[in-house]
Amino acid sequence: MKRFIVLLVFVVSPGVLIAQEQKKEEPPKSSNLRQYYSGKFGFYQPGDGLNNGLLFGVDGITEFIHYNFFLSGAADLYLKQTIGIYGNPPPAGYAQAMILIPLHVNFGYKIFEVGDADSRGFVGAGLGYYLYFYNVDYQSGTGGVLGGLTSRSESKNGGNLFGSVFFRILIGQIFVEPRLYIAAKEEETLPGGYSYRVNPSGFAVTLGFQYH
């Protein structure tokens, strides 16, 4: 039995020593970056008849700790049916749905930190491209005795550039973010000469959870 124990120690000891040496040689994990994922929702007030509604969003954040700034990539989502985007006159008997997806990258600079309260504040700007998907069912024609109305269904999509400025207050893992959107307008015309305008320029205030 003693010989077996001596043999076991003889075999295992080199492996333990090698593991310890490898552990010593492993470089320490980097503490220069913090990476987060977050989800948010809130109130959105866009321009040119898109009307107030809910805005949802997700983003991924890389924070450079020693330089007091972060970079992020984000996608927002706005869904609405009760909008008034047409000039005069609008189509007759129309029903519509709009999906708006702003995609953007952002730069945020840390302007304050309260370590005892685990709170930080960032101010920044973003640049991106918005996509919209629009569907409308309407009636087109002159009506009356000699004319008639024809039911139509149209699907349109497009997009344009936009910029934004924002302020994010982070307390623990919860944040509040006011953001101003400044977008280039997109104009389209339906068969029958009905013109409409998509303009996501506006203001949003969102509440979110930031996961480390």
C-alpha positions as CSV (number, residue, x, y, z in Angstrom):
1,M,0.0,0.0,0.0
2,K,2.8,2.4,0.9
3,R,4.5,1.6,-2.4
4,F,1.2,2.4,-4.2
5,I,0.9,5.8,-2.5
6,V,4.5,6.7,-3.2
7,L,4.0,5.8,-6.9
8,L,0.8,7.8,-7.1
9,V,2.5,10.9,-5.6
10,F,5.4,10.4,-8.0
11,V,3.0,10.3,-11.0
12,V,0.6,13.1,-9.9
13,S,3.1,15.6,-8.6
14,P,4.7,16.7,-12.0
15,G,1.2,17.3,-13.4
16,V,0.3,19.5,-10.4
17,L,3.5,21.5,-10.8
18,I,2.9,22.0,-14.5
19,A,-0.6,23.2,-13.9
20,Q,0.6,25.6,-11.3
21,E,3.2,27.0,-13.6
22,Q,0.7,27.4,-16.5
23,K,-1.6,29.2,-14.1
24,K,1.2,31.6,-13.2
25,E,2.0,32.2,-16.8
26,E,-1.6,33.0,-17.8
27,P,-2.0,36.8,-18.4
28,P,-4.5,38.6,-16.2
29,K,-7.9,39.3,-17.7
30,S,-8.2,42.7,-19.3
31,S,-9.9,45.3,-17.2
32,N,-9.7,48.0,-19.8
33,L,-13.1,47.3,-21.3
34,R,-16.7,46.8,-20.1
35,Q,-19.2,45.3,-22.6
36,Y,-22.9,45.5,-22.2
37,Y,-26.2,44.5,-23.9
38,S,-29.3,46.5,-23.2
39,G,-33.0,46.7,-24.1
40,K,-35.2,49.8,-23.8
41,F,-38.7,51.1,-24.4
42,G,-40.3,54.5,-24.1
43,F,-42.2,57.5,-25.5
44,Y,-41.4,58.7,-29.1
45,Q,-42.7,61.9,-30.6
46,P,-41.8,62.0,-34.3
47,G,-42.5,64.7,-36.9
48,D,-44.7,65.2,-40.0
49,G,-47.7,63.2,-38.9
50,L,-46.1,59.9,-37.8
51,N,-47.8,60.7,-34.4
52,N,-46.7,59.8,-30.8
53,G,-46.1,56.2,-29.9
54,L,-43.9,53.6,-28.3
55,L,-40.3,53.1,-29.3
56,F,-38.4,49.9,-28.5
57,G,-34.7,49.4,-28.9
58,V,-31.7,47.2,-28.3
59,D,-28.0,48.0,-28.3
60,G,-24.5,46.6,-27.7
61,I,-22.0,48.8,-25.9
62,T,-18.2,48.7,-25.5
63,E,-17.0,51.1,-22.8
64,F,-13.3,52.1,-22.7
65,I,-12.8,52.5,-19.0
66,H,-9.5,54.5,-19.0
67,Y,-10.7,56.9,-21.7
68,N,-14.2,57.6,-20.3
69,F,-16.2,56.9,-23.4
70,F,-18.2,54.2,-25.1
71,L,-19.1,53.0,-28.6
72,S,-22.4,51.3,-29.4
73,G,-24.4,49.8,-32.2
74,A,-28.2,50.1,-31.8
75,A,-31.5,49.2,-33.5
76,D,-34.8,50.9,-32.7
77,L,-38.4,49.9,-33.6
78,Y,-41.5,52.0,-34.1
79,L,-44.9,50.5,-35.1
80,K,-47.9,52.6,-35.9
81,Q,-51.3,52.6,-37.8
82,T,-52.9,55.9,-36.7
83,I,-50.7,58.3,-38.7
84,G,-51.4,61.3,-40.9
85,I,-48.5,61.4,-43.4
86,Y,-50.5,62.5,-46.5
87,G,-50.7,65.9,-48.1
88,N,-54.1,67.2,-49.2
89,P,-56.2,65.3,-50.1
90,P,-55.5,61.9,-48.6
91,P,-56.8,58.7,-50.3
92,A,-60.4,57.7,-49.8
93,G,-61.2,55.0,-47.3
94,Y,-57.6,54.1,-46.5
95,A,-56.1,51.8,-43.8
96,Q,-52.4,51.8,-43.2
97,A,-49.5,50.4,-41.2
98,M,-46.0,51.8,-40.7
99,I,-42.9,50.0,-39.4
100,L,-39.8,52.3,-38.8
101,I,-36.4,50.8,-37.9
102,P,-33.6,53.3,-37.2
103,L,-30.1,51.6,-37.2
104,H,-27.3,53.6,-35.7
105,V,-23.8,53.7,-34.2
106,N,-23.1,56.0,-31.2
107,F,-20.3,57.7,-29.3
108,G,-20.9,58.6,-25.6
109,Y,-18.5,60.5,-23.3
110,K,-18.7,60.0,-19.5
111,I,-19.4,63.4,-17.9
112,F,-19.9,62.2,-14.3
113,E,-19.6,59.1,-12.0
114,V,-20.7,58.6,-8.5
115,G,-18.9,55.5,-7.3
116,D,-20.8,55.2,-4.0
117,A,-24.1,55.1,-5.8
118,D,-22.9,53.0,-8.8
119,S,-24.1,55.8,-11.1
120,R,-22.7,57.3,-14.3
121,G,-23.8,59.8,-16.9
122,F,-22.9,60.0,-20.6
123,V,-23.6,62.5,-23.3
124,G,-23.1,61.6,-26.9
125,A,-24.1,61.6,-30.6
126,G,-25.1,59.0,-33.1
127,L,-25.3,58.5,-36.9
128,G,-27.3,56.0,-38.8
129,Y,-29.8,55.0,-41.5
130,Y,-33.5,54.5,-40.9
131,L,-35.6,51.9,-42.8
132,Y,-39.4,52.1,-43.2
133,F,-41.9,49.6,-44.4
134,Y,-45.4,51.0,-45.3
135,N,-48.5,49.3,-46.4
136,V,-51.8,51.0,-47.3
137,D,-55.2,49.8,-48.6
138,Y,-57.2,52.6,-50.3
139,Q,-59.8,53.5,-52.9
140,S,-58.8,55.3,-56.0
141,G,-60.9,56.9,-58.8
142,T,-63.4,59.7,-59.5
143,G,-66.5,58.2,-58.1
144,G,-69.9,59.6,-59.2
145,V,-72.2,58.2,-61.9
146,L,-69.7,57.9,-64.7
147,G,-66.7,57.0,-62.6
148,G,-66.0,54.4,-60.0
149,L,-63.7,53.7,-57.1
150,T,-61.1,51.0,-57.4
151,S,-59.6,49.2,-54.4
152,R,-55.9,49.3,-54.3
153,S,-53.2,47.9,-52.0
154,E,-49.6,49.3,-52.0
155,S,-46.5,48.4,-50.1
156,K,-43.6,50.9,-50.0
157,N,-40.3,50.8,-48.4
158,G,-37.3,53.1,-48.2
159,G,-35.0,55.0,-45.9
160,N,-32.6,57.8,-45.4
161,L,-29.8,59.1,-43.1
162,F,-30.3,60.5,-39.7
163,G,-28.3,61.8,-36.7
164,S,-29.0,62.0,-33.0
165,V,-27.8,63.4,-29.8
166,F,-28.5,61.8,-26.4
167,F,-27.9,61.8,-22.7
168,R,-27.9,58.5,-20.7
169,I,-28.0,58.3,-16.9
170,L,-27.1,54.8,-15.6
171,I,-27.9,53.8,-12.0
172,G,-26.8,50.3,-11.4
173,Q,-28.2,48.4,-14.4
174,I,-31.1,50.7,-15.0
175,F,-30.9,53.7,-17.3
176,V,-32.9,56.6,-18.6
177,E,-32.1,58.0,-22.0
178,P,-33.5,61.2,-23.7
179,R,-32.6,61.3,-27.4
180,L,-33.2,63.8,-30.2
181,Y,-33.5,62.5,-33.7
182,I,-32.7,64.6,-36.8
183,A,-33.5,62.8,-40.0
184,A,-33.6,63.5,-43.7
185,K,-37.2,63.3,-45.1
186,E,-38.4,60.6,-47.5
187,E,-41.2,61.5,-49.9
188,E,-43.2,59.1,-52.1
189,T,-46.3,59.1,-54.3
190,L,-49.0,56.4,-54.7
191,P,-50.8,55.7,-58.0
192,G,-53.5,58.3,-58.2
193,G,-51.2,61.1,-57.2
194,Y,-51.4,60.7,-53.4
195,S,-48.2,62.0,-51.9
196,Y,-46.9,61.2,-48.4
197,R,-43.8,62.1,-46.3
198,V,-41.9,60.0,-43.8
199,N,-39.9,62.1,-41.3
200,P,-38.6,60.4,-38.2
201,S,-37.2,63.6,-36.8
202,G,-38.3,63.9,-33.2
203,F,-37.7,63.3,-29.6
204,A,-37.7,60.1,-27.4
205,V,-37.4,59.3,-23.8
206,T,-36.7,55.6,-23.0
207,L,-36.1,53.5,-19.9
208,G,-33.9,50.4,-20.2
209,F,-32.0,47.6,-18.5
210,Q,-28.2,47.3,-19.2
211,Y,-26.8,43.8,-18.8
212,H,-23.1,43.3,-18.1
